[in-house]
């Protein structure tokens, strides 16, 4: 079974569609009940779904309790965006950005590690190229993504002698509904689609008995 967070839209929803086509058992979670139901109906009719806010530890535990089969892969896509000049962002917007991204990811990965660190599970953490490069107008967004990157790399060191793998994914330039609520006006017509990114990521997530791909950057063509 594969658990996908942030499955109610964007890359998470696209991954659900492509894994469902391979008859893989899926557990999908997202914050928005209506969008999650729509994804289930259109992309993955056989998937299990559970609405959850991953910044709440109790709701994270409820997600895992819904799994009817052993989870072998976790793909963490959940997050939100906030763009614009720093002086134009309100404290409440910044607080929500930190909660949706950094806080939720820390709590979620903590729960995954507690449950699966002694199992051969792949934890895929989808971030952004904003975790790799500073960008004007994206200061707070870069801050939370850089924080997640540092957290992921540190947890990797803690798991060095464990069978669980953490795979960091950095997509950039993807045309999804993410931009509509981000506060950034941008032309996404030349961006890759969520479907394109999902296909590339799915192909890249291969491993062998003695190796795995630890870091994946998915860039749009210039």
HELIX and SHEET records of a PDB file:
HELIX    1   1 UNK A   10  UNK A   21  1                                  12    
HELIX    2   2 UNK A   33  UNK A   42  1                                  10    
HELIX    3   3 UNK A   57  UNK A   65  1                                   9    
HELIX    4   4 UNK A   86  UNK A   88  5                                   3    
HELIX    5   5 UNK A   91  UNK A   98  1                                   8    
HELIX    6   6 UNK A   99  UNK A  103  3                                   5    
HELIX    7   7 UNK A  104  UNK A  116  1                                  13    
HELIX    8   8 UNK A  129  UNK A  131  5                                   3    
HELIX    9   9 UNK A  139  UNK A  158  1                                  20    
HELIX   10  10 UNK A  177  UNK A  181  5                                   5    
HELIX   11  11 UNK A  194  UNK A  204  1                                  11    
SHEET    1   A 7 UNK A  48  UNK A  51  0                                        
SHEET    2   A 7 UNK A  26  UNK A  30  1                                        
SHEET    3   A 7 UNK A   2  UNK A   5  1                                        
SHEET    4   A 7 UNK A  73  UNK A  76  1                                        
SHEET    5   A 7 UNK A 122  UNK A 126  1                                        
SHEET    6   A 7 UNK A 165  UNK A 172  1                                        
SHEET    7   A 7 UNK A 215  UNK A 219  1                                        
SHEET    1   B 2 UNK A 174  UNK A 175  0                                        
SHEET    2   B 2 UNK A 192  UNK A 193  1                                        
SHEET    1   C 2 UNK A 207  UNK A 208  0                                        
SHEET    2   C 2 UNK A 211  UNK A 212 -1                                        
END                                                                             
